[in-house]
Amino acid sequence: MSREENTAARYRIMFRHYPDVLTPRQVQEMLGVGQRMAYGLLRNGKISSVRMGRLYRVPKVAVIDYLCGEEKT
């Protein structure tokens, strides 16, 4: 199975009930971490995110990649 197929399979299975674009609060729930930890992961680039003013938006696939230990490109 190619890397893209593997990623697509994980994406379909994990966190189905969450939207494709997440808030930091949803990231906290998914990972079972506190607010400080979630924002730290976003600020340090461990989980890819987009910042719009003061708001963070996180692609669900970025959280899945973080959990599966895949490096950002």
N, CA, C and O atoms as a Maestro MAE file, in Angstrom:
{
 s_m_m2io_version
 :::
 2.0.0
}

f_m_ct {
 s_m_title
 :::
 protein
 m_atom[292] {
  # First column is atom index #
  i_m_mmod_type
  r_m_x_coord
  r_m_y_coord
  r_m_z_coord
  i_m_residue_number
  s_m_chain_name
  s_m_pdb_residue_name
  s_m_pdb_atom_name
  i_m_atomic_number
  :::
  1 25 0.848 -1.171 0.000 1 A "MET " " N  " 7
  2 3 0.000 0.000 0.000 1 A "MET " " CA " 6
  3 2 0.901 1.245 0.000 1 A "MET " " C  " 6
  4 15 1.853 1.327 0.776 1 A "MET " " O  " 8
  5 25 0.595 2.202 -0.867 2 A "SER " " N  " 7
  6 3 1.400 3.417 -0.942 2 A "SER " " CA " 6
  7 2 1.122 4.321 0.261 2 A "SER " " C  " 6
  8 15 0.141 4.130 0.980 2 A "SER " " O  " 8
  9 25 1.977 5.282 0.465 3 A "ARG " " N  " 7
  10 3 1.830 6.213 1.590 3 A "ARG " " CA " 6
  11 2 0.499 6.970 1.497 3 A "ARG " " C  " 6
  12 15 -0.172 7.179 2.508 3 A "ARG " " O  " 8
  13 25 0.126 7.375 0.288 4 A "GLU " " N  " 7
  14 3 -1.125 8.109 0.101 4 A "GLU " " CA " 6
  15 2 -2.336 7.236 0.428 4 A "GLU " " C  " 6
  16 15 -3.292 7.703 1.047 4 A "GLU " " O  " 8
  17 25 -2.293 5.976 0.016 5 A "GLU " " N  " 7
  18 3 -3.385 5.059 0.311 5 A "GLU " " CA " 6
  19 2 -3.484 4.790 1.808 5 A "GLU " " C  " 6
  20 15 -4.576 4.708 2.370 5 A "GLU " " O  " 8
  21 25 -2.326 4.655 2.440 6 A "ASN " " N  " 7
  22 3 -2.274 4.425 3.878 6 A "ASN " " CA " 6
  23 2 -2.866 5.615 4.630 6 A "ASN " " C  " 6
  24 15 -3.650 5.437 5.562 6 A "ASN " " O  " 8
  25 25 -2.491 6.821 4.227 7 A "THR " " N  " 7
  26 3 -3.016 8.036 4.852 7 A "THR " " CA " 6
  27 2 -4.518 8.136 4.642 7 A "THR " " C  " 6
  28 15 -5.254 8.465 5.571 7 A "THR " " O  " 8
  29 25 -4.975 7.857 3.434 8 A "ALA " " N  " 7
  30 3 -6.405 7.923 3.126 8 A "ALA " " CA " 6
  31 2 -7.192 6.914 3.960 8 A "ALA " " C  " 6
  32 15 -8.288 7.221 4.428 8 A "ALA " " O  " 8
  33 25 -6.650 5.730 4.146 9 A "ALA " " N  " 7
  34 3 -7.332 4.705 4.940 9 A "ALA " " CA " 6
  35 2 -7.453 5.145 6.395 9 A "ALA " " C  " 6
  36 15 -8.512 4.997 7.005 9 A "ALA " " O  " 8
  37 25 -6.369 5.685 6.952 10 A "ARG " " N  " 7
  38 3 -6.415 6.179 8.331 10 A "ARG " " CA " 6
  39 2 -7.416 7.308 8.476 10 A "ARG " " C  " 6
  40 15 -8.164 7.365 9.452 10 A "ARG " " O  " 8
  41 25 -7.428 8.205 7.503 11 A "TYR " " N  " 7
  42 3 -8.306 9.368 7.551 11 A "TYR " " CA " 6
  43 2 -9.776 8.945 7.585 11 A "TYR " " C  " 6
  44 15 -10.583 9.555 8.287 11 A "TYR " " O  " 8
  45 25 -10.122 7.905 6.828 12 A "ARG " " N  " 7
  46 3 -11.510 7.428 6.804 12 A "ARG " " CA " 6
  47 2 -11.909 6.774 8.120 12 A "ARG " " C  " 6
  48 15 -13.080 6.813 8.497 12 A "ARG " " O  " 8
  49 25 -10.955 6.174 8.821 13 A "ILE " " N  " 7
  50 3 -11.259 5.413 10.025 13 A "ILE " " CA " 6
  51 2 -11.228 6.265 11.292 13 A "ILE " " C  " 6
  52 15 -12.130 6.172 12.124 13 A "ILE " " O  " 8
  53 25 -10.195 7.094 11.443 14 A "MET " " N  " 7
  54 3 -9.975 7.810 12.701 14 A "MET " " CA " 6
  55 2 -10.821 9.080 12.809 14 A "MET " " C  " 6
  56 15 -10.915 9.858 11.860 14 A "MET " " O  " 8
  57 25 -11.422 9.275 13.957 15 A "PHE " " N  " 7
  58 3 -12.129 10.507 14.287 15 A "PHE " " CA " 6
  59 2 -13.203 10.864 13.266 15 A "PHE " " C  " 6
  60 15 -13.309 12.018 12.851 15 A "PHE " " O  " 8
  61 25 -13.992 9.886 12.865 16 A "ARG " " N  " 7
  62 3 -15.039 10.111 11.871 16 A "ARG " " CA " 6
  63 2 -16.035 11.184 12.276 16 A "ARG " " C  " 6
  64 15 -16.536 11.909 11.417 16 A "ARG " " O  " 8
  65 25 -16.332 11.300 13.547 17 A "HIS " " N  " 7
  66 3 -17.365 12.230 14.005 17 A "HIS " " CA " 6
  67 2 -16.866 13.674 14.144 17 A "HIS " " C  " 6
  68 15 -17.638 14.551 14.531 17 A "HIS " " O  " 8
  69 25 -15.605 13.931 13.839 18 A "TYR " " N  " 7
  70 3 -15.076 15.300 13.879 18 A "TYR " " CA " 6
  71 2 -15.088 15.895 12.475 18 A "TYR " " C  " 6
  72 15 -14.953 15.165 11.493 18 A "TYR " " O  " 8
  73 25 -15.249 17.222 12.370 19 A "PRO " " N  " 7
  74 3 -15.213 17.866 11.044 19 A "PRO " " CA " 6
  75 2 -13.808 17.840 10.453 19 A "PRO " " C  " 6
  76 15 -12.846 17.517 11.149 19 A "PRO " " O  " 8
  77 25 -13.687 18.179 9.175 20 A "ASP " " N  " 7
  78 3 -12.394 18.173 8.489 20 A "ASP " " CA " 6
  79 2 -11.459 19.260 8.982 20 A "ASP " " C  " 6
  80 15 -10.239 19.106 8.924 20 A "ASP " " O  " 8
  81 25 -12.023 20.363 9.469 21 A "VAL " " N  " 7
  82 3 -11.236 21.479 10.003 21 A "VAL " " CA " 6
  83 2 -11.626 21.653 11.462 21 A "VAL " " C  " 6
  84 15 -12.804 21.791 11.792 21 A "VAL " " O  " 8
  85 25 -10.623 21.646 12.329 22 A "LEU " " N  " 7
  86 3 -10.855 21.610 13.776 22 A "LEU " " CA " 6
  87 2 -10.468 22.912 14.464 22 A "LEU " " C  " 6
  88 15 -9.688 23.710 13.944 22 A "LEU " " O  " 8
  89 25 -11.035 23.097 15.638 23 A "THR " " N  " 7
  90 3 -10.616 24.168 16.537 23 A "THR " " CA " 6
  91 2 -9.604 23.584 17.520 23 A "THR " " C  " 6
  92 15 -9.518 22.363 17.656 23 A "THR " " O  " 8
  93 25 -8.843 24.425 18.200 24 A "PRO " " N  " 7
  94 3 -7.933 23.900 19.222 24 A "PRO " " CA " 6
  95 2 -8.664 23.101 20.311 24 A "PRO " " C  " 6
  96 15 -8.111 22.141 20.847 24 A "PRO " " O  " 8
  97 25 -9.875 23.486 20.631 25 A "ARG " " N  " 7
  98 3 -10.657 22.761 21.642 25 A "ARG " " CA " 6
  99 2 -10.920 21.324 21.179 25 A "ARG " " C  " 6
  100 15 -10.832 20.386 21.971 25 A "ARG " " O  " 8
  101 25 -11.240 21.163 19.911 26 A "GLN " " N  " 7
  102 3 -11.465 19.823 19.376 26 A "GLN " " CA " 6
  103 2 -10.175 19.014 19.345 26 A "GLN " " C  " 6
  104 15 -10.194 17.804 19.569 26 A "GLN " " O  " 8
  105 25 -9.058 19.674 19.068 27 A "VAL " " N  " 7
  106 3 -7.757 18.993 19.112 27 A "VAL " " CA " 6
  107 2 -7.498 18.487 20.530 27 A "VAL " " C  " 6
  108 15 -7.018 17.368 20.710 27 A "VAL " " O  " 8
  109 25 -7.811 19.298 21.529 28 A "GLN " " N  " 7
  110 3 -7.664 18.885 22.931 28 A "GLN " " CA " 6
  111 2 -8.458 17.615 23.198 28 A "GLN " " C  " 6
  112 15 -7.943 16.666 23.790 28 A "GLN " " O  " 8
  113 25 -9.718 17.601 22.758 29 A "GLU " " N  " 7
  114 3 -10.577 16.437 22.978 29 A "GLU " " CA " 6
  115 2 -10.015 15.197 22.288 29 A "GLU " " C  " 6
  116 15 -9.985 14.112 22.869 29 A "GLU " " O  " 8
  117 25 -9.571 15.367 21.047 30 A "MET " " N  " 7
  118 3 -9.066 14.231 20.271 30 A "MET " " CA " 6
  119 2 -7.834 13.616 20.916 30 A "MET " " C  " 6
  120 15 -7.695 12.394 20.962 30 A "MET " " O  " 8
  121 25 -6.937 14.467 21.414 31 A "LEU " " N  " 7
  122 3 -5.676 13.984 21.975 31 A "LEU " " CA " 6
  123 2 -5.742 13.727 23.474 31 A "LEU " " C  " 6
  124 15 -4.855 13.085 24.038 31 A "LEU " " O  " 8
  125 25 -6.784 14.223 24.114 32 A "GLY " " N  " 7
  126 3 -6.906 14.047 25.558 32 A "GLY " " CA " 6
  127 2 -5.859 14.839 26.328 32 A "GLY " " C  " 6
  128 15 -5.319 14.367 27.328 32 A "GLY " " O  " 8
  129 25 -5.575 16.060 25.846 33 A "VAL " " N  " 7
  130 3 -4.585 16.921 26.483 33 A "VAL " " CA " 6
  131 2 -5.256 18.225 26.909 33 A "VAL " " C  " 6
  132 15 -6.395 18.506 26.534 33 A "VAL " " O  " 8
  133 25 -4.543 18.997 27.682 34 A "GLY " " N  " 7
  134 3 -5.053 20.275 28.148 34 A "GLY " " CA " 6
  135 2 -4.858 21.387 27.124 34 A "GLY " " C  " 6
  136 15 -4.236 21.200 26.078 34 A "GLY " " O  " 8
  137 25 -5.403 22.538 27.456 35 A "GLN " " N  " 7
  138 3 -5.340 23.687 26.571 35 A "GLN " " CA " 6
  139 2 -3.903 24.125 26.304 35 A "GLN " " C  " 6
  140 15 -3.538 24.406 25.163 35 A "GLN " " O  " 8
  141 25 -3.099 24.182 27.343 36 A "ARG " " N  " 7
  142 3 -1.709 24.611 27.199 36 A "ARG " " CA " 6
  143 2 -0.924 23.690 26.262 36 A "ARG " " C  " 6
  144 15 -0.156 24.160 25.423 36 A "ARG " " O  " 8
  145 25 -1.117 22.397 26.406 37 A "MET " " N  " 7
  146 3 -0.428 21.419 25.556 37 A "MET " " CA " 6
  147 2 -0.888 21.540 24.107 37 A "MET " " C  " 6
  148 15 -0.062 21.528 23.194 37 A "MET " " O  " 8
  149 25 -2.186 21.655 23.890 38 A "ALA " " N  " 7
  150 3 -2.723 21.754 22.535 38 A "ALA " " CA " 6
  151 2 -2.169 22.990 21.826 38 A "ALA " " C  " 6
  152 15 -1.703 22.895 20.691 38 A "ALA " " O  " 8
  153 25 -2.215 24.136 22.484 39 A "TYR " " N  " 7
  154 3 -1.688 25.353 21.862 39 A "TYR " " CA " 6
  155 2 -0.177 25.277 21.668 39 A "TYR " " C  " 6
  156 15 0.346 25.827 20.699 39 A "TYR " " O  " 8
  157 25 0.523 24.612 22.561 40 A "GLY " " N  " 7
  158 3 1.962 24.424 22.405 40 A "GLY " " CA " 6
  159 2 2.290 23.616 21.160 40 A "GLY " " C  " 6
  160 15 3.214 23.956 20.421 40 A "GLY " " O  " 8
  161 25 1.535 22.547 20.924 41 A "LEU " " N  " 7
  162 3 1.737 21.728 19.725 41 A "LEU " " CA " 6
  163 2 1.487 22.535 18.454 41 A "LEU " " C  " 6
  164 15 2.187 22.365 17.456 41 A "LEU " " O  " 8
  165 25 0.500 23.404 18.496 42 A "LEU " " N  " 7
  166 3 0.182 24.237 17.330 42 A "LEU " " CA " 6
  167 2 1.240 25.316 17.128 42 A "LEU " " C  " 6
  168 15 1.712 25.530 16.011 42 A "LEU " " O  " 8
  169 25 1.606 25.988 18.203 43 A "ARG " " N  " 7
  170 3 2.609 27.070 18.120 43 A "ARG " " CA " 6
  171 2 3.964 26.566 17.640 43 A "ARG " " C  " 6
  172 15 4.631 27.222 16.840 43 A "ARG " " O  " 8
  173 25 4.366 25.402 18.130 44 A "ASN " " N  " 7
  174 3 5.677 24.843 17.783 44 A "ASN " " CA " 6
  175 2 5.692 24.127 16.445 44 A "ASN " " C  " 6
  176 15 6.738 23.644 16.013 44 A "ASN " " O  " 8
  177 25 4.552 24.054 15.788 45 A "GLY " " N  " 7
  178 3 4.489 23.419 14.476 45 A "GLY " " CA " 6
  179 2 4.496 21.903 14.510 45 A "GLY " " C  " 6
  180 15 4.667 21.269 13.469 45 A "GLY " " O  " 8
  181 25 4.317 21.307 15.673 46 A "LYS " " N  " 7
  182 3 4.250 19.843 15.757 46 A "LYS " " CA " 6
  183 2 2.996 19.332 15.052 46 A "LYS " " C  " 6
  184 15 2.998 18.249 14.467 46 A "LYS " " O  " 8
  185 25 1.932 20.120 15.113 47 A "ILE " " N  " 7
  186 3 0.705 19.847 14.372 47 A "ILE " " CA " 6
  187 2 0.485 21.038 13.448 47 A "ILE " " C  " 6
  188 15 0.430 22.179 13.906 47 A "ILE " " O  " 8
  189 25 0.361 20.778 12.164 48 A "SER " " N  " 7
  190 3 0.160 21.846 11.184 48 A "SER " " CA " 6
  191 2 -1.166 22.549 11.436 48 A "SER " " C  " 6
  192 15 -2.174 21.908 11.735 48 A "SER " " O  " 8
  193 25 -1.154 23.858 11.313 49 A "SER " " N  " 7
  194 3 -2.375 24.628 11.498 49 A "SER " " CA " 6
  195 2 -2.300 25.907 10.680 49 A "SER " " C  " 6
  196 15 -1.244 26.278 10.167 49 A "SER " " O  " 8
  197 25 -3.428 26.563 10.574 50 A "VAL " " N  " 7
  198 3 -3.518 27.857 9.904 50 A "VAL " " CA " 6
  199 2 -3.996 28.844 10.954 50 A "VAL " " C  " 6
  200 15 -4.951 28.582 11.686 50 A "VAL " " O  " 8
  201 25 -3.329 29.963 11.015 51 A "ARG " " N  " 7
  202 3 -3.719 30.982 11.979 51 A "ARG " " CA " 6
  203 2 -4.376 32.134 11.237 51 A "ARG " " C  " 6
  204 15 -3.805 32.688 10.298 51 A "ARG " " O  " 8
  205 25 -5.580 32.488 11.666 52 A "MET " " N  " 7
  206 3 -6.332 33.590 11.086 52 A "MET " " CA " 6
  207 2 -6.578 34.593 12.202 52 A "MET " " C  " 6
  208 15 -7.514 34.450 12.989 52 A "MET " " O  " 8
  209 25 -5.727 35.608 12.258 53 A "GLY " " N  " 7
  210 3 -5.809 36.537 13.384 53 A "GLY " " CA " 6
  211 2 -5.429 35.809 14.655 53 A "GLY " " C  " 6
  212 15 -4.316 35.297 14.776 53 A "GLY " " O  " 8
  213 25 -6.346 35.762 15.597 54 A "ARG " " N  " 7
  214 3 -6.096 35.062 16.854 54 A "ARG " " CA " 6
  215 2 -6.605 33.631 16.847 54 A "ARG " " C  " 6
  216 15 -6.409 32.900 17.818 54 A "ARG " " O  " 8
  217 25 -7.255 33.222 15.764 55 A "LEU " " N  " 7
  218 3 -7.865 31.895 15.695 55 A "LEU " " CA " 6
  219 2 -6.959 30.894 14.998 55 A "LEU " " C  " 6
  220 15 -6.329 31.207 13.988 55 A "LEU " " O  " 8
  221 25 -6.900 29.692 15.545 56 A "TYR " " N  " 7
  222 3 -6.211 28.580 14.895 56 A "TYR " " CA " 6
  223 2 -7.263 27.679 14.260 56 A "TYR " " C  " 6
  224 15 -8.328 27.448 14.832 56 A "TYR " " O  " 8
  225 25 -6.950 27.180 13.079 57 A "ARG " " N  " 7
  226 3 -7.758 26.146 12.443 57 A "ARG " " CA " 6
  227 2 -6.803 25.031 12.051 57 A "ARG " " C  " 6
  228 15 -5.727 25.272 11.505 57 A "ARG " " O  " 8
  229 25 -7.219 23.811 12.342 58 A "VAL " " N  " 7
  230 3 -6.329 22.659 12.196 58 A "VAL " " CA " 6
  231 2 -6.979 21.620 11.281 58 A "VAL " " C  " 6
  232 15 -8.091 21.170 11.557 58 A "VAL " " O  " 8
  233 25 -6.308 21.236 10.204 59 A "PRO " " N  " 7
  234 3 -6.840 20.140 9.384 59 A "PRO " " CA " 6
  235 2 -6.836 18.840 10.188 59 A "PRO " " C  " 6
  236 15 -5.855 18.520 10.861 59 A "PRO " " O  " 8
  237 25 -7.920 18.107 10.114 60 A "LYS " " N  " 7
  238 3 -8.011 16.846 10.863 60 A "LYS " " CA " 6
  239 2 -6.874 15.899 10.482 60 A "LYS " " C  " 6
  240 15 -6.352 15.181 11.335 60 A "LYS " " O  " 8
  241 25 -6.496 15.896 9.226 61 A "VAL " " N  " 7
  242 3 -5.421 15.011 8.772 61 A "VAL " " CA " 6
  243 2 -4.097 15.356 9.470 61 A "VAL " " C  " 6
  244 15 -3.257 14.474 9.644 61 A "VAL " " O  " 8
  245 25 -3.895 16.606 9.870 62 A "ALA " " N  " 7
  246 3 -2.670 16.991 10.579 62 A "ALA " " CA " 6
  247 2 -2.609 16.333 11.956 62 A "ALA " " C  " 6
  248 15 -1.533 15.940 12.406 62 A "ALA " " O  " 8
  249 25 -3.744 16.212 12.623 63 A "VAL " " N  " 7
  250 3 -3.788 15.547 13.931 63 A "VAL " " CA " 6
  251 2 -3.527 14.053 13.748 63 A "VAL " " C  " 6
  252 15 -2.804 13.445 14.538 63 A "VAL " " O  " 8
  253 25 -4.111 13.469 12.718 64 A "ILE " " N  " 7
  254 3 -3.897 12.046 12.449 64 A "ILE " " CA " 6
  255 2 -2.430 11.785 12.121 64 A "ILE " " C  " 6
  256 15 -1.848 10.811 12.599 64 A "ILE " " O  " 8
  257 25 -1.834 12.653 11.306 65 A "ASP " " N  " 7
  258 3 -0.406 12.506 10.994 65 A "ASP " " CA " 6
  259 2 0.446 12.609 12.255 65 A "ASP " " C  " 6
  260 15 1.403 11.853 12.415 65 A "ASP " " O  " 8
  261 25 0.114 13.522 13.140 66 A "TYR " " N  " 7
  262 3 0.852 13.680 14.399 66 A "TYR " " CA " 6
  263 2 0.760 12.396 15.233 66 A "TYR " " C  " 6
  264 15 1.764 11.916 15.758 66 A "TYR " " O  " 8
  265 25 -0.429 11.860 15.346 67 A "LEU " " N  " 7
  266 3 -0.617 10.644 16.139 67 A "LEU " " CA " 6
  267 2 0.111 9.446 15.536 67 A "LEU " " C  " 6
  268 15 0.598 8.580 16.263 67 A "LEU " " O  " 8
  269 25 0.184 9.400 14.221 68 A "CYS " " N  " 7
  270 3 0.818 8.271 13.546 68 A "CYS " " CA " 6
  271 2 2.313 8.481 13.384 68 A "CYS " " C  " 6
  272 15 3.005 7.623 12.835 68 A "CYS " " O  " 8
  273 25 2.815 9.608 13.853 69 A "GLY " " N  " 7
  274 3 4.261 9.853 13.838 69 A "GLY " " CA " 6
  275 2 4.821 10.198 12.494 69 A "GLY " " C  " 6
  276 15 6.007 9.977 12.250 69 A "GLY " " O  " 8
  277 25 4.003 10.739 11.598 70 A "GLU " " N  " 7
  278 3 4.507 11.101 10.279 70 A "GLU " " CA " 6
  279 2 5.067 12.514 10.295 70 A "GLU " " C  " 6
  280 15 4.503 13.416 10.914 70 A "GLU " " O  " 8
  281 25 6.187 12.688 9.606 71 A "GLU " " N  " 7
  282 3 6.849 13.988 9.525 71 A "GLU " " CA " 6
  283 2 6.111 14.905 8.586 71 A "GLU " " C  " 6
  284 15 5.565 14.468 7.573 71 A "GLU " " O  " 8
  285 25 6.096 16.201 8.931 72 A "LYS " " N  " 7
  286 3 5.555 17.200 8.022 72 A "LYS " " CA " 6
  287 2 6.517 17.393 6.872 72 A "LYS " " C  " 6
  288 15 7.732 17.280 7.038 72 A "LYS " " O  " 8
  289 25 5.967 17.685 5.698 73 A "THR " " N  " 7
  290 3 6.840 17.961 4.541 73 A "THR " " CA " 6
  291 2 6.780 19.407 4.184 73 A "THR " " C  " 6
  292 15 7.443 19.838 3.240 73 A "THR " " O  " 8
  :::
 }
 m_bond[291] {
  # First column is bond index #
  i_m_from
  i_m_to
  i_m_order
  :::
  1 1 2 1
  2 2 3 1
  3 3 4 2
  4 3 5 1
  5 5 6 1
  6 6 7 1
  7 7 8 2
  8 7 9 1
  9 9 10 1
  10 10 11 1
  11 11 12 2
  12 11 13 1
  13 13 14 1
  14 14 15 1
  15 15 16 2
  16 15 17 1
  17 17 18 1
  18 18 19 1
  19 19 20 2
  20 19 21 1
  21 21 22 1
  22 22 23 1
  23 23 24 2
  24 23 25 1
  25 25 26 1
  26 26 27 1
  27 27 28 2
  28 27 29 1
  29 29 30 1
  30 30 31 1
  31 31 32 2
  32 31 33 1
  33 33 34 1
  34 34 35 1
  35 35 36 2
  36 35 37 1
  37 37 38 1
  38 38 39 1
  39 39 40 2
  40 39 41 1
  41 41 42 1
  42 42 43 1
  43 43 44 2
  44 43 45 1
  45 45 46 1
  46 46 47 1
  47 47 48 2
  48 47 49 1
  49 49 50 1
  50 50 51 1
  51 51 52 2
  52 51 53 1
  53 53 54 1
  54 54 55 1
  55 55 56 2
  56 55 57 1
  57 57 58 1
  58 58 59 1
  59 59 60 2
  60 59 61 1
  61 61 62 1
  62 62 63 1
  63 63 64 2
  64 63 65 1
  65 65 66 1
  66 66 67 1
  67 67 68 2
  68 67 69 1
  69 69 70 1
  70 70 71 1
  71 71 72 2
  72 71 73 1
  73 73 74 1
  74 74 75 1
  75 75 76 2
  76 75 77 1
  77 77 78 1
  78 78 79 1
  79 79 80 2
  80 79 81 1
  81 81 82 1
  82 82 83 1
  83 83 84 2
  84 83 85 1
  85 85 86 1
  86 86 87 1
  87 87 88 2
  88 87 89 1
  89 89 90 1
  90 90 91 1
  91 91 92 2
  92 91 93 1
  93 93 94 1
  94 94 95 1
  95 95 96 2
  96 95 97 1
  97 97 98 1
  98 98 99 1
  99 99 100 2
  100 99 101 1
  101 101 102 1
  102 102 103 1
  103 103 104 2
  104 103 105 1
  105 105 106 1
  106 106 107 1
  107 107 108 2
  108 107 109 1
  109 109 110 1
  110 110 111 1
  111 111 112 2
  112 111 113 1
  113 113 114 1
  114 114 115 1
  115 115 116 2
  116 115 117 1
  117 117 118 1
  118 118 119 1
  119 119 120 2
  120 119 121 1
  121 121 122 1
  122 122 123 1
  123 123 124 2
  124 123 125 1
  125 125 126 1
  126 126 127 1
  127 127 128 2
  128 127 129 1
  129 129 130 1
  130 130 131 1
  131 131 132 2
  132 131 133 1
  133 133 134 1
  134 134 135 1
  135 135 136 2
  136 135 137 1
  137 137 138 1
  138 138 139 1
  139 139 140 2
  140 139 141 1
  141 141 142 1
  142 142 143 1
  143 143 144 2
  144 143 145 1
  145 145 146 1
  146 146 147 1
  147 147 148 2
  148 147 149 1
  149 149 150 1
  150 150 151 1
  151 151 152 2
  152 151 153 1
  153 153 154 1
  154 154 155 1
  155 155 156 2
  156 155 157 1
  157 157 158 1
  158 158 159 1
  159 159 160 2
  160 159 161 1
  161 161 162 1
  162 162 163 1
  163 163 164 2
  164 163 165 1
  165 165 166 1
  166 166 167 1
  167 167 168 2
  168 167 169 1
  169 169 170 1
  170 170 171 1
  171 171 172 2
  172 171 173 1
  173 173 174 1
  174 174 175 1
  175 175 176 2
  176 175 177 1
  177 177 178 1
  178 178 179 1
  179 179 180 2
  180 179 181 1
  181 181 182 1
  182 182 183 1
  183 183 184 2
  184 183 185 1
  185 185 186 1
  186 186 187 1
  187 187 188 2
  188 187 189 1
  189 189 190 1
  190 190 191 1
  191 191 192 2
  192 191 193 1
  193 193 194 1
  194 194 195 1
  195 195 196 2
  196 195 197 1
  197 197 198 1
  198 198 199 1
  199 199 200 2
  200 199 201 1
  201 201 202 1
  202 202 203 1
  203 203 204 2
  204 203 205 1
  205 205 206 1
  206 206 207 1
  207 207 208 2
  208 207 209 1
  209 209 210 1
  210 210 211 1
  211 211 212 2
  212 211 213 1
  213 213 214 1
  214 214 215 1
  215 215 216 2
  216 215 217 1
  217 217 218 1
  218 218 219 1
  219 219 220 2
  220 219 221 1
  221 221 222 1
  222 222 223 1
  223 223 224 2
  224 223 225 1
  225 225 226 1
  226 226 227 1
  227 227 228 2
  228 227 229 1
  229 229 230 1
  230 230 231 1
  231 231 232 2
  232 231 233 1
  233 233 234 1
  234 234 235 1
  235 235 236 2
  236 235 237 1
  237 237 238 1
  238 238 239 1
  239 239 240 2
  240 239 241 1
  241 241 242 1
  242 242 243 1
  243 243 244 2
  244 243 245 1
  245 245 246 1
  246 246 247 1
  247 247 248 2
  248 247 249 1
  249 249 250 1
  250 250 251 1
  251 251 252 2
  252 251 253 1
  253 253 254 1
  254 254 255 1
  255 255 256 2
  256 255 257 1
  257 257 258 1
  258 258 259 1
  259 259 260 2
  260 259 261 1
  261 261 262 1
  262 262 263 1
  263 263 264 2
  264 263 265 1
  265 265 266 1
  266 266 267 1
  267 267 268 2
  268 267 269 1
  269 269 270 1
  270 270 271 1
  271 271 272 2
  272 271 273 1
  273 273 274 1
  274 274 275 1
  275 275 276 2
  276 275 277 1
  277 277 278 1
  278 278 279 1
  279 279 280 2
  280 279 281 1
  281 281 282 1
  282 282 283 1
  283 283 284 2
  284 283 285 1
  285 285 286 1
  286 286 287 1
  287 287 288 2
  288 287 289 1
  289 289 290 1
  290 290 291 1
  291 291 292 2
  :::
 }
}
